[in-house]
Amino acid sequence: MKDLTVILKNQPGSLADLGECLGKIGINMEGLCGFPLKEEVIVHILVEADEIARRVLEDAGFDVRTAREVVVL
């Protein structure tokens, strides 16, 4: 499982768009955390299929910054 860091615009519907993009291809977000800034929101999502998720999000125009391995207990 990986933690993807995605930068979203701080506006209504941004997070819904991200979830819809992943949901269309059957990728579930196992965990999520977001930190709003003035213009942006830093979102961390936990996904199993990280390479597919990253490619699909980037192809859809999302700003994916990092992918880190996580340990889930």
Secondary structure in CASP SS format (residue, H / E / C, confidence):
PFRMAT SS
TARGET T0000
AUTHOR 0000-0000-0000
METHOD secondary structure of the structure
MODEL  1
M C 1.00
K E 1.00
D E 1.00
L E 1.00
T E 1.00
V E 1.00
I E 1.00
L E 1.00
K E 1.00
N C 1.00
Q C 1.00
P C 1.00
G C 1.00
S H 1.00
L H 1.00
A H 1.00
D H 1.00
L H 1.00
G H 1.00
E H 1.00
C H 1.00
L H 1.00
G H 1.00
K H 1.00
I C 1.00
G C 1.00
I C 1.00
N C 1.00
M C 1.00
E C 1.00
G E 1.00
L E 1.00
C E 1.00
G E 1.00
F E 1.00
P E 1.00
L C 1.00
K C 1.00
E C 1.00
E E 1.00
V E 1.00
I E 1.00
V E 1.00
H E 1.00
I E 1.00
L E 1.00
V E 1.00
E C 1.00
A C 1.00
D H 1.00
E H 1.00
I H 1.00
A H 1.00
R H 1.00
R H 1.00
V H 1.00
L H 1.00
E H 1.00
D H 1.00
A C 1.00
G C 1.00
F C 1.00
D E 1.00
V E 1.00
R E 1.00
T E 1.00
A E 1.00
R E 1.00
E E 1.00
V C 1.00
V C 1.00
V C 1.00
L C 1.00
END
